[in-house]
Amino acid sequence: MSGVAVFSDLDRTLVYSPSALLLTMPDEEAPRLLCVEVYQGRPLSFVTERAAGGIGALTEAGVLVPVTTRTPEQYRRIHLPGPTPKFALTANGGRLLRDGEEDLDYTAALDARLAGEGAPYDEVWSHLQELAGSEAGSAFVEKARGADGLFCYAVVDRDALPAGWVEELGGYCTERGWTVSVQGRKVYCVPVGLSKGTAMREVAVMLGSRTVAAAGDSLLDRELLEAADVAIRPAHGELADSGWTAPHLTVTRGRGAAAGEEIVDWMVALAL
């Protein structure tokens, strides 16, 4: 180990769906892509060939820790270049995977802590389901989903969202010790105590890391980036839209897959 551990969000930070690649050059100049996720028999997420080389080197060195809002099941669809990361944080830091398998001691401790903080999952999940049901066919709520009994979210049509709908849901959640975040087409309801930043600090201790670096693009990544010694975010995403910055933060020049390459280059220069 180099003494540096790199904790990175996945979607729209390291890996990109076709719509998130943001390839602005002529087709004949576009970079070669590696598919890293297949869903229902179809390619879903990609990295560029250049980024793939850096990711493979980071996983080979054992310094890359994926940190994602995806559930363990959703995360296991991602096949990053190189060996399986020794540690991965899924479900917004709610589930720790060691060599691809859930750490049940970590799960039990986290679940016990959350049980004593804020409203229980079932209460908020029921409220979101009621909202989704009452808005069914309303042209903006498509479905609601729960994530491992930890947090929940609604898939919506952002353009059709009524004014104040997210704010009203946010008020409900804030009163109960939860937060609301909008990422793409998903509106997340997450307990305040369930954070990528807190989880990162715990795993950094396990790794014995002297320096902790982090990368992410969304509001749910902000605490992760704030808790790191050094951090990077792409020039796209929720954090970019909000203009968030910090003294220890680097912002990429490019957007989309070009930003992904910059982020990987930054990680390699720092950790290897």
Buried (B, 14 or more C-beta within 10 A) or exposed (E): EBEBBBBBBBBBBBBBBEEBBBBEEEEEEEBEBBEBBEEEEEBBBBBBEBBBBBBBBBBEBBBBBBBBBBBBEBBBEBEBBBEBBBBBBBBBBBBBBBEEEBBEEBBEEBBEEBEEEBBBBEEBBEBBBEBBEEBEEBEBBBEBBBBBBBBBBBBBEEEEBEEEBBEEBBEBBEEBBBBBBBBBEBBBBBBBBBBBBBBBBBBBEBBEBEBBBBBBBBBBBBBBBBBBBBBBBBBBBBBBEEEBEEEBBBBBEBBBBBBBBBBBBBBBEBBB
